């Protein structure tokens, strides 16, 4: 239930002031909060002022409305002109409301209030508002200070984050740089390992220098020059000569004199362990790096022209180390070549001159291995026995080098000594077997001995583990003497070798050879023997009797043209002349050293090599 409103007539400022004071007292008695009451009274004063400015007489109605839901009561104030009783007229303004926590007394709502009391009460409200305003200002100041500190903290945090981000970027850059340096070092070490393997896998000076040039140019050097002090010693007879430097830079001369790497450029290189020199007149625009090639002694100087404006420090360290390994590889190649030449000279010195028995044409070939130390151990021999028969011998000592060549000489000498007693091939091999087992228990040998007797159409032969001989009949048919061979010479068990006989009618040919001619890695020996048989079958009797030397070359060519020789090769061709053949000097015989053949061709039997048709003609 709503109580009737209180009404005040407003016609002057005094009326308005008294009405305002009454409303203030009602709101105060009802417990309206000070701030809300101040807002309410301020709005009411503004409306009263508006009404007075419009003139006339106005009514102020003040209602205390109760809430049915238990909520606090509401105080409503509305202004309307006097005489306007219809609600919602155009001059009536919307009601102003404020809360009333409790019910004000009725008499207090109608009690008269003096203007002075109303003014003092208004000042109290103003003081409350000002006090609240001060509190709010204090709060605002505190919040502002807190915000300032917060901003300072945020700025500090941003600075810390920026510093952390900068430090992180620096760490990432340092890590990237370290990874790049590690990758570069790994690449240089990998290159050094690969280059070392490449240059040490060869024992040819020319091949070593060619591989070095291929690996360094153009990534690590624009140009590469090698100055070897003893160039004549480094000549490779089986290959082209390495590029020789006609004019040497001052840096190369200084490196040769001091034994230290030298850098010549417009600006100091400051390379580790390298001396700096002025720029070279031979390369004024690009720096030079001259590195000594050292092994047991100073072998020469490697001079590199920079691929760019300067040499990198890490690259220079790698190049100096590579040059050291090149020096060692060249020294090993030099020692190997000396040993190889010595073994080959000894081997050739012990090979025999072929005899010239009537009714027989002989031709022989010895070809040293083209690479490796596989020289020494293969030999052939042909000589007459006291009874007039001819012994043709082919053999191969296991192992290579000087030792094998020496053992081969011992076997050759012992074989000739045993043959003086007119022993058969099997008897000679049996004695050689006992001798080799006694003198050289760690070496073995294979050998095949064939005996020809003038006027007899057969050959007597015995084999000690040697590849079988190949026979070409007078009718051109080819067969292999495949009787089971005996054991190798020197095998630690007693053995007696048997003699075998084979037809060898006039016009036939017998070919003895070592395994280096027919054996290939991964293929075995049988395919090689088959190729030799086909090559022998392709010859005719006229070719064999007119030029057995050329016939021997014809046998070698199809077997050796497609591969390097990793073992010595010996070939002994024996051809029995047909009775109708005219008497003539035996062209197949090897002439003594220094003598000339009847047709003034290079002498067969001289120490000097004669090379023809791809190197297959290398006779003694």
Buried (B, 14 or more C-beta within 10 A) or exposed (E): EEEEBBEBEBBEEEBBBBBBBBBBBBBBBBBBBBEEBBBBBEBBBEBBEEBBEEEEEBBBBBBBBBEEEEEBBBBBBBBBBEEBEEEEEEEBEEBBBBBBEEBBEEEBBEEEBEEEEBEEBBEEBEEBBEEEEEEEEEEEEEEEEEEEEEEEEEEEEEEEEEEEEEEEEEEEEEEEEEEEEEEEEEEBEEBBEEBBEBBBEBBBBBBBBBBBBEBBBEEBBBBBBBBBEEBEEBBBEEEEEBEEBEEBBBBBBBBBEEEBBBBBBEEEBEBEEBBBBEBBEBBEEBBBBBBBBBBEEBBBBBBBBBBEEBBBEBBBBBBBBBBBBBBBBBBBBBEBBEBBEBBBEBBBEBBBBBBBBEBBBBBBBBBBBBBBBBBBBBBBBBBBBEEEBBBBBBBBBBBBBBBBBBBBBBBBEBBBEBBEEEBBBBBBBBBBBEBBBEEBEEBBBBBBBBBBBEEEEEBBBBBBBBBBBBBBBBEEEBBBBEBEBBBBBBBEEEBEBBBBEBEBEBBBBBBBBBBBBBBBEEEEBEEBBEBBBEBBEEBEBEEBBBBBBBBBBBBBBBBBEEEEBBBBBBBBBBBBBBEEBEEEEBBBBBBEEEEEBEEEEBBBBBEEBBEEEEBBBBBB
